Amino acid sequence: MNAAERIKPVVWDRRALGIDCFELADATPGTLAAALARSGHHSVRIDPLDSAAKAALQRHGFYYCDTLIEPWCTPSRLRPVADPDAALDAQPDLDAVLAICHGAFQHDRFHRDFAVTPAQADARYDHWLRELHAAGAVRGLVHAGVLVGFVACQDTRLVLHAMSETARGHGRAHALWSLLCAERFAAGAQEVSSSISAANLAALNLYAALGFRFRNPVDLYHRVVI
């Protein structure tokens, strides 16, 4: 694979940001040199301890945006929380989950990227949720008969999730996540995992309370050339 082939277009990001978007496979000199020849929004993930890569990224105009970590849990590790008012909706209304999604994400790399407007960052997650909903991958989180959040699942991964603003801070997510994990395990999953920003303390504390462990940290760097 040559350097140019190590730079992949990201169609769903282009839709939201309105410019070409690319994901770099690595921060090697050849890949970075090839990226310099392309205009648009570039992102790359690196080992947080790779100082040489960070120095090279800075020389090429990249800037730090976020650190992602991977929560993971097995059936024996899960510490479920019971709540008789908690339930899952396998087919939540699209408009209802979009209303929760829009504006819910503040810790992610796009909302923290000074070159991306909040409206563009919100649009990215709205588009992604629409695609996941169309694929039947979204579970509604219901408390006392009211939709209070959603989680989008791809096999054993929880790829996108949010609670409504009014439902946060009441401890309801613990029981709702417990139901979702139990559903995945009952379907045969040996492990459930996700990906969260290390700055998202609410999500981190939720996963830790349910018995999840954490692994695979990566630093994300962006660069925009118009």
Buried (B, 14 or more C-beta within 10 A) or exposed (E): EEBEEBBEEBEEBBBBBEBBBBBBBBBBEEBBEBBEEEEBBBBBBBEBEBEEBBEBBEEBBBEBBBBBBBBBBBBEBBEEBEBEEBBBBEEBEEEBBBEBBBBBBEBBBBBBBEBBEEEBBBBBBBBBBBEBBEEEBBBBBBBEEEBBBBBBBEEBBBBBBBBBEEBBEEEBBBBBBBBBBBBBBEEEBEEBBBBBBBEBEEBBEBBEBBBBEBEEEBBBBBBBBE
